[in-house]
Amino acid sequence: MTAGRHAVVLGAGIAGLLAARVLSEEFARVTILERDRCEGVQARRGVPQGRHLHGLLDSGRAVFEELYPGCTAELVRRGATAAEVLVHTRWYVGGARLVPTSTGLTSVIASRPLLEAVLRRRTCQIPNVRMREGITVRGLLGDADAVTGVATVADGRAEDITADLVVDATGRGSRIEEWLTDIGAAVPDTERLDVDLGYSSRLYRHRPGQLGGHSSVIVSTGTNGRGGGAVHIEGDRWLVTLAGMLGDHPPADPAEFPRYAATLSAPDIHEIVTDSEPLDDPVPYRFRASLRRHFDRMTAVPGGLLVIGDAQCAFNPLYAQGMTVAALQAAALRTCLDGAPATLAARFYAASADPVAAAWRLAASSDLSHPGVIGPRSLRTRLTNVYVAQVQRAAHHDPVVSRTFMRVAHLVEPPAALTHPVTAGRIMLRGSGFAYTRATPS
Ligand SMILES: Cc1cc2nc3c(=O)[nH]c(=O)nc-3n(C[C@H](O)[C@H](O)[C@H](O)COP(=O)(O)OP(=O)(O)OC[C@H]3O[C@@H](n4cnc5c(N)ncnc54)[C@H](O)[C@@H]3O)c2cc1C
């Protein structure tokens, strides 16, 4: 541990908590600065997405478990469900159900506030980590060469906090460009993909035996750009999220909610919402664009500053990648703490570039399969999308393809796993239009 060194983490969302956990191994003191007051298992103002379905991919869960041993069991003790991804949950992709088969993947089904509460409790128990709530970061201290702390305000009082390392984990609304400009530093290029996605989510009472005993159902956005999910979360509740792309947003009107659910490409979610007692009114959320700030491409970043989580790359939520990429970034950060502090940022962006890029490519390529999404469609993207459609058709019938498809989506295996000769042969055989028949849900 570096004697006397102080790291400050901005934001106590998933990325901030994971970063603080990792930095506690190297820094003498880690302070988390959070604008909200975080109490118990509650949705809060700074994380409005917390009211909506948050799927945790298995590669993210594995990092959570590495950093917080036993956290999966703790989540289950607190009411979450741990499910084999294709056995205990139903996945509809491309209009039909993926073959139920063992994938070796565990899905932890919980509300976002519960996931966060468990990580927060464990992080705040670390002796050299301190969390300050109700404090807002207003800017950076330092200059283009080195960040030396942050300017904050709490209860109307301004306070400068010095640090050897500042980590921006303030989420997709981060004001990092403005803060960098204020200290005379360069700003990164930003890549943006407009999807104009709308979510609407509602809680229902869960009864044993519903959905044939399965713990969740996911209906991916079909050709009409509509999709959704219903997951059995803590407190014996269904969290139902409906989603629609390109301005075709699901309604927040309780009477309209089931009608939109009826238009999805599988009936399961509609059955749940018409067969269960609603516990609240639908809550809407609008997500205009995926954003990627390319710190990895900058030739000069100020020393003493890292940007992590959604503040660096905010993914289309449909693919459930955000928390997992934050976890993979934290794991990458852990591998590069040894070495000169002045080059930590360069080491971190290099070490985390691959997982961020891989997730971004998967999501962007899927978004671009919708003709209305505007963006560059290279020949590679178009060929990939033709192939992915074949993969999906094959995955409706072939357990090997369905298993590999899910493992790629969970960022456990690289997309190349779908072009391995044995799998590719099965995809060609089962995924051609001629072999296609609609799978029947069990
Ligand atoms: C509708 C929706 C659904 C999603 N679904 C999924 C999903 O299924 N699976 C998944 O993995 N990901 C999902 N995500 C993404 C996921 O929420 C994030 O990727 C993940 O939580 C990491 O975010 P973060 O910690 O970087 O930022 P956030 O979770 O946004 O946290 C940022 C924190 O910073 C604090 N803060 C902000 N500004 C300041 C300031 N100036 N001073 C002090 N504190 C500040 C905020 O209060 C907040 O606590 C979804 C996102 C959305 C929008």
The ligand as an ORCA input file, in Angstrom:
! r2SCAN-3c Opt
* xyz 0 1
  C     -32.867      2.421    -18.058
  C     -31.536      1.728    -17.809
  C     -31.503      0.361    -17.637
  C     -30.288     -0.270    -17.438
  N     -30.243     -1.640    -17.356
  C     -29.073     -2.252    -17.152
  C     -28.993     -3.664    -17.059
  O     -29.976     -4.393    -17.258
  N     -27.788     -4.216    -16.790
  C     -26.655     -3.470    -16.620
  O     -25.585     -4.031    -16.379
  N     -26.694     -2.142    -16.742
  C     -27.857     -1.515    -16.990
  N     -27.885     -0.160    -17.089
  C     -26.637      0.588    -16.930
  C     -26.233      0.689    -15.466
  O     -27.220      1.371    -14.718
  C     -24.883      1.404    -15.360
  O     -24.049      1.050    -16.409
  C     -24.146      0.996    -14.125
  O     -24.929      1.216    -13.012
  C     -22.823      1.765    -13.928
  O     -23.148      3.088    -13.754
  P     -22.203      4.067    -12.962
  O     -21.889      3.532    -11.614
  O     -21.084      4.428    -13.857
  O     -23.145      5.343    -12.850
  P     -24.489      5.516    -12.028
  O     -25.052      4.237    -11.620
  O     -25.328      6.429    -12.832
  O     -24.000      6.253    -10.704
  C     -23.481      7.552    -10.710
  C     -23.441      8.060     -9.275
  O     -22.783      9.317     -9.250
  C     -23.523     10.222     -8.426
  N     -23.215     11.571     -8.894
  C     -23.516     12.095    -10.115
  N     -23.031     13.346    -10.218
  C     -22.397     13.621     -9.048
  C     -21.681     14.756     -8.561
  N     -21.496     15.854     -9.315
  N     -21.172     14.698     -7.302
  C     -21.333     13.588     -6.526
  N     -21.992     12.492     -6.939
  C     -22.517     12.495     -8.196
  C     -24.966      9.803     -8.631
  O     -25.797     10.242     -7.574
  C     -24.822      8.286     -8.686
  O     -24.859      7.719     -7.397
  C     -29.086      0.485    -17.347
  C     -29.129      1.867    -17.522
  C     -30.340      2.472    -17.780
  C     -30.340      3.961    -18.034
*
